[in-house]
Amino acid sequence: MAADRHGHPMSRTGPDAVDHYEQALEHLLFFRAEVADASRQVLAAAPRSVMGNVLAAHLGLLGTEEKDAADARGAFERFNEHVHRGEMTPRERMHVAAATSWLRGDIHRAGRVLGEISVAYPHDVLALAVGHQIDFFTGDAPRLRDRVGGALSAWDESDPYYGPVLGMYAFGLQESGHYEKARDTGIEAVERRPRDVWAIHAVVHTYEMQGRFADGIRYLDARADDWAAGNYLNVHNWWHYCLYALEAGDLPRVLKIYDAALHHAGSTDTAMELLDAAALLWRLHLAGQDAGARWQRLADAWAARHDGAYYAFNDVHAVMAYVGADRTAEAERLVRDREAYVARSGAGLSNHAMTADVGLPVCRALIAYGQHGYDRAVDLLLPVRHRLGEYGGSHAQRDAVHKTLLESALRAGRHDLARTLLSERIQLRPVCPYNWLAQARLAEETGQHAQAAVARAKAAGQAAEGAVALASP
C-alpha cells in the first residue's frame, strides 16, 4: 500500500496518485488555484482513492459555496457506495466521517473529528489545514490556536511543510490575542516560505489588531510580489490594505484598490470575494462616505448568486450590500427566507444555530440601521455582540458589526453606551483614528468641546503616520 510523505498509508492509491495528492496539499497550503487540477489528477489516477475523494470533498466545502458543496456531496455519496469501511485504514475512516459530517451540514462535528485525527496523526497535513479553516469558519479562536499548537512539537523544523504549519499557528495566536508571538511566528513562517500568503495574512492581522496600520502598510508593500496576485487570498489581503488606507484617511486610495482588486468587471463573484467588498463598502457607509455606483454593482452580484441558507456569515454581507444599495426589499426578502429556513430545519445543522442565534439579529440590525432606526439596531446588536464569533470570521472582519453598534449608539443619542463601547475600543487599540474621531463626536454631543479637540488631534496625528507610510516608495 502506498503512503504519503509522512508515512500515512493511502488505500486504493498508487504512487502516481500519491504524487498528485502531495502536489495538491502543497497548493492547498499556499492557496493556489492549481489545487483543483491536482485534486482531479489524483482521482484520474486512482478513482477510488479514499484520501483523494476526501480531499475533493473538502475542496468543495472550503469556498463556503452552496452549489459547490452540493456537487461535492453528490460525488462523495457515489464514492461511498463503492467502498467498504474494512478497506480503509483507521485514519481514513476518521477522515471519511469528518467529510461526511461537514457535507451533511455539521461543520462543528467535522472539526472535532479532524481534531482527533491531529491528536493521533499530528503530521496529517489535510486534517490540520482543513480543521484550521473550520475553526476560522466557526470563529473558534482557542481551537484555531490549539489545534495547530498541539501538533507542532511533533514536527521537524526541516520538514518543508513546517513553515505553513507555523503560518497557521500564527493566525490562531493572533485570533487569541497573542499578538507579539503571532507576529514573530508569522514572520518566521514567511522567512521559510516567502509565498506563504496565509502567514503573511496572519502578520497583517497582528498589525491590524494592534492599530499598527503604518507598519501593516509597509509590510504589505515590502512583500507585494509574494501576495498581491496569483492566489486565492490576494483579494482578502488587498482588503486588509484598504483597512490600513482607510485609517490613514486616504479614501481615493481605498476606492482605487476596491476598483482594481476587490470588485470589478473581471471579479469571480465568489462569496469570499463579495463579502470582502461588502465589508469594505459598509465601513465607508458607516463613515458617511459615498461609494457611488459601487453599491448597486455589488448588490447585483449578490442577487445574481441566488444563494440559499448555507453560511450565515455570507448572508450578513449580502444584507450589507442590499442595504448599502438602498435595496431594502431584497434585504428583507433574504431575512424572511432565513427565518423560514430556521423554522423548518432541525438540530445538527451548524448553520441553523449560526443563523438563528447571530446571523438573523445582525441582518435585522443592518436593515434597521439603513432605515435610520438606530435604537432598534442597538437593541438587536447589544445582546449578540459578544457572540459574533459563533457565526465565523476573524476579529477584524467582525469589527464591521461592532462599529455598526457603536455608530447606532452615537446616532441614537445613547451616550452612556457609546462612551462604554468607545472606552472598550480605545483600551484595546489606542492607536486608531476611527476610535478617536468617534470619541470626538461623542465629546461634542455631550458638550465637552476641549476633550473633543484633543481626540481630533490624536486622530489626525495617527492618520498622518499612516499617510507617510502610504506615500513611501
N, C-alpha and C positions, 0 to 999 in steps of 0.2 A: 504494500500500500504506500503510495506517495505521501510525502509530508511537506508542510510549508517550511519556510526558512528557519522557524523557531522549533521545528521538530514535532508539530502537531499533525497527526495522521489525517489524511483527507480522503474520505470514502469516494469511490467511483470517480476519481480524479487522477488522470495520468500526468506525467511530467510536463507536457506542453501546457495543459490546463493549469497546473500549479504555477508555471512561469507567468501565465497571463493573470492569474489571481494575485500574485505578488506585485505585478505591474499595476493592477487595479488598486491595491491597497496603497501603493506609493501615490498614485494620482488622487485617491480619496484624502489622504493625509494633507496634501497640498492644494486641495480644492481645484483640481484641474478638470476641465471638461472631458479630457481623454478617458476619464474613469468609466464612462458609459460604454465606449468602444471596447475597452479592456474587459469589462464585465461580459459583454456579448461574446468576446473571443473565448472566455472561459467556458461558456455554455456551448459554443460551437465545437470546442474540442472535447467537452465532456458534458453532454446534455443532462445527465442525471447526477452530476456532482452536487453533493449536499451543500458544501460551502459556497459553491458557485451560485446555486439557487438562493441561498440565504443572502449572499451579497446583493444579488439582483433585487431581492425583495426590499432590502434596506435602501437601496438607491431609489426605489420607487416611493419611499416614505420620507426621505430626508429633506425633500424640497417643500414639504407641507402642502403639496398639491393634491386636491381631492381626486382628480381624474387619474393622475399617475398612480396614486395609491390603489385605486380600483383596478387598474391594469395589473399592478404588481400582485394584488390579492388573487386575481384570477389565475395568473401564471403560477403562483405558488401553490394554489389548491390543485392545479393539474399535476404539478411535480409531486405533491404529497400522495396522489393516487397511485403512483408507480414506485414508491419507495417504502420500505418497511423499517420500523424502528430498530429491529435487530441488525440491520445492515449498517447502522450508524454507530460512530463512537459515542461515548457518554458526552463529550464536549459538543459534538454535532447535535445530539438530541436536545441539549440545552439551547443551542442556537436556533434550532427549529421552533422550540417552544417560545423563545423570545420574539422571533419574527412573526409567528402566528398570533401572539398576543397583540402586537402593535397593529398588524393587518386587521385584526378584529376590533380595534379601537381602544385597547387598554395599553396605552403607552407607559403608564406607571409600572405595570407588571413586567412589561418588556425590559424596562430599565433595571428592575430588581433582578431578573434572571441574568441579564448581561453582567450585573454586578457579581453574581455568584460565579459566573464564568471567570471574571477577572481575579477572584479570590483563588480559584483552583488553577487557573492558567493565566498568570499575570502578563505573559508575553503574547496573548491573543490580541493582535492589533485591531481586528474588526470589532471585538467586544468592547475594547477601550474607546475606540473612535466613535462608534455608534452610541454607546452608553453615554459618552460625554455630550453628544449632541442631544440626546434625550433629556439629560439633566438641564441643558440650556432651554429646550422647548418647554420644560415644565418649571423653569425658574427655580431650580433646587440648588442654591449656592453651596451648601455643605457637601452635597454629593458631587457637584462639579469639582470641588477641591479634593475630596477624599477618595473618590473612585480612582483617580489617577495617582494621587499621592500614595494610596495603599499599594499600588502595583510598582511604584517607581524604584523601590530598593531592590527589586528582583532584576532590574535592567542593568546591563553592562554599558558603560558610557561609550564604548567603542561601537555599539550597535548603530547602524545607520538610521534607525528609527528612534533612537534615544532623543534626538533633537525635537522632532514633532511631539513626542510624549511630553517633553519639558514644556513645549508650547501650550499643550492642553492644560498642563498643571498651572502654568502662569495665568491662564484665563480663569481657572477655578479659584486660584488665590485672590485675584483682584475682585471677583464677584463676592468673595467672602471678606473683603476689606483689608487684606494683607498687601497693601499697595507697593511698598518698597520691595518686599520679597518677590511679588509678582513681576514688577518691572525688571529686577535683576535676573529672574528666571527666564522671562521672555526674551531679554536681550541675549542671554546665553544661548537660548534656542535658535535665535536668528543668526548668531555668530556661527553656529554649527551648520545651519541650512538657511542661507540668506533669503531664499524664496518661500520660507515658511510663513505664509500670509496669515495663518491663524495666530502664530506667535507675535507677528507684527501687530495684529489686531489686539492681542492681549496687552501689549505695551501701550498702544494707543488708548485703550480703556483706562489704564492706570493714570495717564496724564489727564484724561477727561474727568475722572472721579476726584482727582486732587486739585482740579482747577488750574492745572499747568498747561493751559492751552497754547501758550507760546512755544513751550518745549514740544508739545504734540505736533505743531505745525512744522517745526524744524526737523523732527524725527521723520515725519511722513515725507517731507521734501527730500531729505537725505537718502531715503530708501525707495523713492518713487519707482525706480526701474524694477524693483522686486515685487511691487504690489499693485501698481496702477492699471494693469491690463493683463489679460490672459489667464484669469482665474475667476472662480465663482464668487469670490469675496471682494472683488475690486469695487463694485458699486457700493457695498457697505462701508468699505474703508474710505471711499470718497465722501460718503455721508458723514463719517467722523470728521473729515477735513472741513466739511461745511459747518459742523457744530463749532469747531475752533474759529472759523472765519466769522461766524455769527457773534461769538463772544467778543471778537475783535472789532465788531461794528462794521465789517466790510460786506454790506448787503450786495453790491454789484458782483463781488467775487462769489458769494453764495449762489446767486442766480446763474452766474456763468457756469459754475460747476454743475448745478442742477441740470441745466440745459444740455451740457456736454456729456455728463456721466450718469446722472440719476434717472432722468426720464426724457426721452426724445423719440424721434420717429423710428429709430432703429432699436429701441429697447425691446427686450424679450417679453416684457409684461408678466413675468413670473411673480408670484405672490411676494417673494422675499425682496425683489427689486421694488415693487409697487409700495410695499409698506415702508421702505426707506424714504421713498419720495413723499408719501403722505406724512410721515413723521416729521420731515423737514418743513414742508409747507405749513403743517399745523403749528410748528414753533413760530413761523413767520406770522401766522394768523394771530397767535396769542400776543405777539409783539406789535400788532396793529400794522404790519407791513403788507402791502398789496402785491400779490403774486400774479396778478393779471389773468391771462387765459390759461395759465398752467393748471389751475384747479379744474377747469372744465375738461381739459385733455386727460387729466389723471382720473377724474370721475368716470369718464368714458371708458378708460382702460379697465377700471374695476368692474363696471357694469358689463362689459363685453365678456368677462370671465364666467358669469352665471354661477358663481360659487354657491354650493350648498353649505350646510353646517358641517365643518370639518375641523377648524382650528380657530378658537375664539380670538387669539391674538391677531390673526389676519382680519377677522370681522371688525375689530376695533379700528383698524387702519382704513378699511373700506369706508366705515362711517365717517372718519375724519375727512376723507376725500369728498364724500357726498355733502357733508355739512359745509366744508370749505367752498364748494362749488355752488352753495345755496340750493342744493337739490334735496331738500329735507324729506320730500315724499319717498325718495329712494332709500334714504337712511331709515326712515320709519318702516318701510317695507321689509328691509333686512331684519330689523328688530322683531317685527311680527313673525317673520319666518323662523327666527331663532327661538322665539317664545313657543311656537308650535313644536319645534324640534325638542325642546326641553320637556314639553308636556307629553310627548309620545315616546321618547327614548328612555331607556332604563339604566339602572346601575351597571357598572362595568365599563362604560364608555368614558374615557378620561375627559373628552371634550364636553360631555354633558355637565360635569361639575364645573369645569372651566367657564363654560358659557353661563350657566345658571348663577354661579356664585360671584363671578367677577366680570365676565365679558358683557353681559346684558346691562348691569348697573353702569358700567363705563360707557357703553354705547348710548344709553339713555341720557347720561350726563353730557356727553358731547353734543347731542341734539339740543338739550336744554341750553347749553352754552351758546350754540349757534342762534338760538331764538331769544337770546338775552335773558334767559331765565336763570340768572346766576345763583339765586338762593336755592333753586331746585338742583342745580349742578352740584353745589356744595353738599346738599343733603344726600345726594346719591353717591358722591365720591368719598365722603368722610368715613363711612363705615367700612369701605373696602380698601382704603389707601395702604394699609399695612398687609393686605392680602394680594396685592397686584402680582407678586411673584408666582402665584398659583396658576396664572394663565400664560406664563412663559416670558421669554425675552431677558434682556440684561437690565441692570440698574439704569444705564444710560438710555436705553430705549424707553423704559417705563417712566422716565423723568418727564416725558411729554404729558402724561396723565397727572403727575404730581404738580406740574406747572399749571395745568388746567384748573386744578383745585385751588391753587394759590390765586390765580387770576380771577377765578369766580368769587373767592372770598374778598378780594380787593374791590371788585366791581359791585358786589352786593353790599359793601359797607360793613362787612363783618370784621371790624378792625382787630378785635382780640384774637380771633382765629388767624387772621393774616399775620399778625405780629408773632404768634406762636409758630406758624409754618415758616416764616422767614427766619426766625431765630434758629429753628432746626437746620435750615439750609445753610445759614451763614456759619454755624458752628462746625459743620462738616466741610464746607467749601468757602472759606473766607476770601479766596481769590476767584471771583465770579462776577463779572459786570452785571449780568442779569439780576443776581440777587441784590446787589447794591442799588440798582435802578428801581427795583421793586420796593426796596426799603425806603428810598427817597420818595416814592409815590405815597407810601403809607404815612410817612412823616408829614408830608404836605397836607394830606387829607385830615390829619389829626392836629394840624396847627403847629407842628414842630419844624419850623422853617430852617432853623440853624442846623438841626440834625439832618434835614433833607439835603442841605448844601454839602455837608460832609459826605453823605452817602453818594451823591452825584460825583463828587471829586474822586472818591475811591473808584467808582465805576470807570470814570474817564482815564484815570491813571492805569488801571489794569487793562483796559481795552487798548491803550496806547502801546503797551508792551507786545500785545498780540499783533498789532498793526505793524510794528517794527519787524516781527518775525515774518509776516506775510510779505513785507517789502524786501526782505533779504534775498539775494540771489540763491 
